[in-house]
Amino acid sequence: MKSTCETLEGNKVLLKVEVDEADFERDIEAAFAKIAREVRLPGFRQGKAPRRVLEARIGRAAAREQALRDGVPTYLARAVRDNNVDIIATPDVEITGGADEGDVAFSATCEVRPTVTVPGYDGLRVEVASVSVGDEEIDNVVNAELRRQGELTPVERPAVVGDFVTVDLIGTRDGEPVPGLAVDDWSYEIGKKWVTPTFDDQLVGAAPGAELTFTDTPNGTEQPADFTVKVLAVQELVVPTLDDAWVAANVDGHETVAEWRAAVTDRLAEAQLGQIRQTLVDKVTDALVELVSIDPPESMVAADLQRRVENTARQFQAQGIDLAQWLAAAGQEPKEFVESLRPQSVKAAKVDLALRAVVVAEGLAADEDEVDRELSVIAARSNENAIRQQMMSGSKKQPKLVTFEQVKAAYEANDALVDLAAEVSKSKALDWLVHHVTYVDDTGKVLDGDTVVGHSEADHDHDAHDHDGPSDEQENA
């Protein structure tokens, strides 16, 4: 097989492929074998009719036509690999020779992924929320722990907000008890507002032994109910005195109030950083796509859009919900729903183009070892899912597990290794960006990148060669 590649306008190339008649004869032989399995001839078992008999009955032309249908996609895939063509849509194929006899020739007009540049990617500034822990937040944590270790002490005075009252409560409608509104010896903290809008107000000022009657609408309902509440006891929560001695005796790992408050501050700051880190990929890719000056090809957008719709349908199906019925119930047209996902698909296509540009600019193309590691992860993930499904089903039959070699062979058979290598490369590029952009807060103050990301540069250099596969952003942007 020989092939050539010619660049056309509009992100397209023209592949021209020629296959010697002698080589194509193997495809014709395979076509006859396929036809033999599909037709019945008297005197022969299905699939066992010799070629000469088939050729006499149906003619060589039918087999050649079948061979072209089956063989051209294979030769085209080889030409795409040989010429390193990154196609993004189904090629337009035209048989230009050998339709009836002789050498086979065909051309394929292929839309290819455009190559873009993203000037300024290495100087991106990304705004994130500032880490700010105030005294009130620290006080809330400290006071919560003090209350947790406080003691309830009976008092004879009228109840106030914050007290715990023990009550017998019954709610009725037309003299009949309301389900869930009949309880004895219930300890309730005034101020929680769990029962009705005015329930707590009724309790404020009530002393032990008081009986209250009132009408109000229970939370979460629309019909009022008649309440009778007997206050059995009022208790005050007495919290311990906050000092160094109490901290040393009751808070593990800390000896003083100042030390404990400092630790609380650090914990709250780390929690805020955790929330910020969850947004980093979105914020970095949002900034990155602003550098892409072209509109992505519609074929890329449409392919991503189709995947999103299919994924959504599968998610609904997993919950036992039909997507079409759900849309109808929500009063949304299917076309309207699909179009609502388009902005995400446009962004995903731009992210794809931009990350590929960073891969080239920074020399981040995945090597064979990195691709093999990703294949190992895929095999392990597949086996974990198989084991999980077997456990959930309660089946005693051992799940069928796959090896690294089997996964790699499957990717090779489907010409998918190039795409996998691209995904690993884009993951590396995204890692690089996350660790190299400049992070600022809403005032423009530059933040320490290692603190924001949560990894040092040394960690990044190591992690850049250890991936669990394409990031969520690349798959779900």
N, C-alpha and C positions, 0 to 999 in steps of 0.2 A: 504494500500500500504506500502511495505517495500522497503528500498533502502540501498545500501552500496556503499562506494567509495574507490577505490584502486588506489594508485599512480603508474603511469607507468613512463618509461623513456621518455625524450624528451618533457617535459612540457605537459604531457597528463595524464588523469585519466580515470579509467574504472568504470562507474556507472552500478550497477546491480539492477534491479527493479523487484519486484514481486507484482502482483495484484491478490487478491482473486477472484475466479470465481464468487462469489456472488456480489462483487463490480463491476466486469467487465460486469455483466449482465445489469447494467444501461447503459453502453456504447452500448451494443447490442440493447437495447430498443431504444436508440437515433438513432442508425443506421437504424433500421426499419422505424422510423418516417421520417428520411431523405430520404430513398428510396421511401417511400409512396408519398413524394412530387415530386418525379422525374419520377414516372411511372404512366401509366394510366391502370386501370383495369375496364373491363365492369361492370356496375352496381354500381360503386363507384365514387364519386367526387374525383378529384385529391387531394391527401393528406389525404383522409379519409378512405382508405382501412385498415381494421383491421390487426394486426400483424399476426394472425393465417392464414389469407388468403394469405398475402405476403409470409409467411414462407412456405405455401403449394405450392405457385407458383414458387418462386425463390430459396427456400431453406435457411437454417440457415447459411450455409457457406458464402454466399455472404454478409449477414449482419455482420457476425463475421469479415470478411475481411475489411468491411467498418469501423467497430468499432475499429479495430487495426489501420487503417490509421488515424482516427480522435482522438482516445484516447491516443495512445502512445506519441504523442507530448505533450499532457497535463500532463501525468504522468511523462514524462521526465523533463518538466519544474518544476514540484513540487520537483522532486529528486534533480535538480540543486539547488533550493532554500534551501531544507532541508540540503544539504551537503555543502552549501556555495561554490559552484563551479563557478569560474569566467571564463566561456567559451568564446572563441574568434573566433570560427569557427563552422560551422554546424557539429554536432556530427555524427559519423558513428554508426548507430543503427542496431542491429541484434536481431531478435526475436528468443529466445532460448527455449521457451515453450509456450504452449497454442495456437498455431496457428490454431488448429482444435477444441480443447475442453479443459476444465479444467482451472486451474490457468494460468494466463498469466505471462510470464517472458521475459525480454529483457535486453540486455546490450547496453551500449552506450560508445564508445571511444570518449573522448572529449579533444580537445586541449585547454589548459588553459593559462591564462596570466602569463608569468613568473614573479617571484618576484626578484627584483634586489635591490642592495644596492648602494648608491651613496656617498661613503666616500669623505669627504671634502666639502659637500654641504653647511655646515655652515661656511665655510671659503672662499667662492668664492670671487674673485676679478674681477670686471667688469669695463672695460675701457669705459669711455664716453667722449664726446667732452668737452673741458674746456669752462667755461663761461668767455669770454673776450670781453669787450666793449672798443673799441679804440676811441681816440679823433676824428678821421675822421668820424666814425659812428655818434657820438654825433653832430658833426658839420653839417652833412647832415640833421639831423632832425631839428636842430635849423635854419639852412639856409632855409629849405623848409618852415618853418613857417614864417620866415621873408619875403620870396618871396610871400607867400600867402597873406600877409598883405601889400605888397608893392603897389606902385602906378605907372601907366604907364604915362610917361611924354614925349610929342612930342620933337624931336630933329631935327635939320636941317643938321646934319653931316651925312656922309655915314654910312650905317648899319654895325654892327659887330655881331659876335656870341653872342647870349643872348638877342639881341634886338627883339622887336616885330614889324613886318612890316605888314601894311595893303595893300593887293594887289588885283588887278583883274587878274585872271588867266584863260587861256584857252589852252587846249591841243588838237591837231588835228592829224589825219592820212589821207594823201591824200586829205587834205582840209576839211575833215569831222570831227566834234567835237568827242572827245573820251568821252564816258559816265563816269561821275565822275570827269572829269578834266575841268570843266567849273564853275567858282565861282567868284562872285563879293564881294568886301569889306571883304575879308577874312583876319582875324588876325592870323598871324603865327609867332611862335618863332623860330628864326634862330638857328640851331643846333639840332633840333629834327629829321631831315632827314626822314620826313614822305613821301615825294613825289617821288623823284628820287635820285640816288646816288650823283648827282652833283647839285641838286636844291639849297641847302643851299649855296654852294660855289658861285653860280651865284648871289645870293642876297648880299653876303658880299661885301661891298664897294659901293653898290647902294644907291643913295640919293633919297629923295622924288621927284617924277616926272620922274624918270628913266624908260625906257622901255627896256625890255630884251627879246631877242629871242635866243633860243638854242634848240638843239635836244638831247633827252635822253630817256632812257627806264624806264617807270614808275615802281615803286616797285610792285612786285607780277605779273609782266607781262614779256613777252619775246620780244614784238615788240616795237621799238622806236616810240616816238611821237614828234611832233614839238610843242614847247611851246612859248607862248607870255605872258609875265608877265609885268604888269604896277605897279610900286611902288607908292602907294598913300600917304603913311605916314610911318615914322620911329619913334618908341617909345622906350624909355629906361625905364627899370623897376628900379625904385628907391626904394630900401628897407629901412626900418627904421633903425635908429642907435640903436644897441643893447646895452642897459644899464639897470640898475636896475629900473629906472623910467618907461621905456617902458615895461619891464616885468611885473611890478606891475599893469600897466594899461591895458595890453593886453593878459596876460597869466593867465587864471583862476587858483587860488590856489597857486600862487607863487609870491614872492615879489622881489627876486633878481636873477641876472643871474646865480650865483653859485647854488642857490637853484633849479632853473629850470633845469640846466645841470645835477645836481645830480638826479633829478626826471627822466629825460630822460635816464640817465645811468641805473637807476633801472628798467625802463620800457623795455629797450633793453635787459638787463640781464634776466628779467623774460621771455621775448619772446624766448631768447636762451634756457632757462631752459624748456620752453614748448616744444620746438623742441626735446630736449634731452629726456624728459619724454615720448614722443611718441615712442622712440626707446628702452625704458628700458626693456619691456617684451621680445622683440626679443633678446636683448643682454644678459639678464639674462638666458633665455632658451638656447641660444647658448652655454653659459658657462656651464649650467647644463648638457646638453647632452654629453659634453666631459667627464663627469664622468660615463657615462653608458658604461660599457665595453663589453656588448654583442650586437650582431645584433638583432634587433627586429624580432619577428616572421613574416614570409611573409604574413600570414593571416591578421595580424594587418595592415601591409603596404598596402596590396591589398584592404582591406576594406576602409581605408582612401583614397586611390587613386580613388576608385570608387565614393566615395562621392564628391571628388574634381571635377571629370569629370562631374558628374551629376549637381553639383552646377554651374559649368561653362556653361553647356548647358542651364540651366534655366536662367542664367543671359543674355546669348545671345538671348534666346527666348523672354525674357521680352522686349528686344530692337527690336524685330521683325527680328532677324538674325538667320539663320540656321547654327549651329556650323559646320556641315559637309561641307556645301557650303563655309563657311568662310575659313575653312582649305584648301579646294581645291583651292580657289582663292589665298590663301597665299602660295600655293605650299608646304604644309606640310601634311605628312601622318598622319592619326589618331593615329597610333601606336607610331609614333615619338612624337606627341603632348602629349599623355598619359605618355610616359616615361620622358618627360621634367618635369612633375609634381612629379616624384618619389622621388627626394631628399627632397621635402617638406613633403611628406608622411612618409619617413623614420625618419625625424626629429620629426614629430608629434607623431609617435609611441614611440620614445625614450623619448620625453617629457612626454607622458602619463605614461610610466613605472617609470620615475624618480620622477614625482610629487607624484605618489602613494607611492613611497618609503619615501618621505619626510612626507607625511600624517602619515604614520606609525611611523616614527622616532620622530616626534614632537607631536603626539597625536592630529591630526587636523581633525579626522573623523567627518563628519557633524552629528549633532544630529537631532532629529525629528522636533524640532522647526525651525531649519535652512532649512530643506527640505520643511516644510510647507510654510515658507516665500518665498522660490524659486517658489513653486507652485502658490502662490498668484501673484508673479511677472509675471509668465507665463500667468495666467488668465488675468491679466490687460493688458499685451502686446497683447494678442489675441483679446481682446475687442477693444483696440486702433486701431489695424489693421482693424478690421471689420468696425468700425466707419469711418476710413479713406477711405476705399474702397467704402463705401456707399456714402460718400460725393463726391468722385471722379466720381462715376457713375451717380450722380444726382438723384438717386432713392429716392423716398419718403418713401419706405418701411423701417421700423425700422430693423437695423441689429440684427442678433441673437447673443446675448451675453452669455458668459459662466460664471459659478460661480466657486469659489475655489473648492467646493465639487465635481463638475462635472469634473474638471481637475484632481483632485486627484483620482477620481474613474477610469478615463480613464488610468492614469498611472498604477494604481493597476491592472486593467484588462489586461494590456499589459506587466505585470511583469517588468515595467520600473522604479519603485521607487529606486531599488538598483543602477541602472545606474545613475539616477539623483543625488542620494546621493553621488556617486563617483565623479560626475562632480563638485558638490558644495565643496566637500573635496579638490579636486585638485585646485579649485579656491582659497580656503583658503591657500593651500600650496604655490601657486604662490604669493599671497599677502605676505606671511611670507618671502619668498625669496627676493622679491623686497625690503622689508624693512630691511632685515638683511645682505645682501651682502655688501661688501666693494667696494665703487665706487672710481676709480682713474682716473686722466686725462692722456693725452698721455706722460706726463713726469714721471708718477708714483706717483704723489702727491695724497694723500688721500683726498677725498672731503667729506664734511658734508652730510651724508646720508639723513637727514631730508630735507635739502635744495634741494638736487637732486630730491628726490621723491615728495616733496611738501606736505608731511604729517608728523606730529609728531608721536612719538611712541604711544602716547595716542590715537591719531586718528586711528592708525593701530590696536590697541587692540580692539577698537570699531568696526572698519570696518570689522575685521576678522569674525564677526558674522552677517554681513549684506551684502548679495551678490545679484547681479542682474543676477546670473547664470554663466555658464562657460565662461571663458575669451575668447577673440578673438584668443589668442594664442593657447589655448587648442583646439579650433574648427578649426583654420586655419593655425596652425603652418606648 
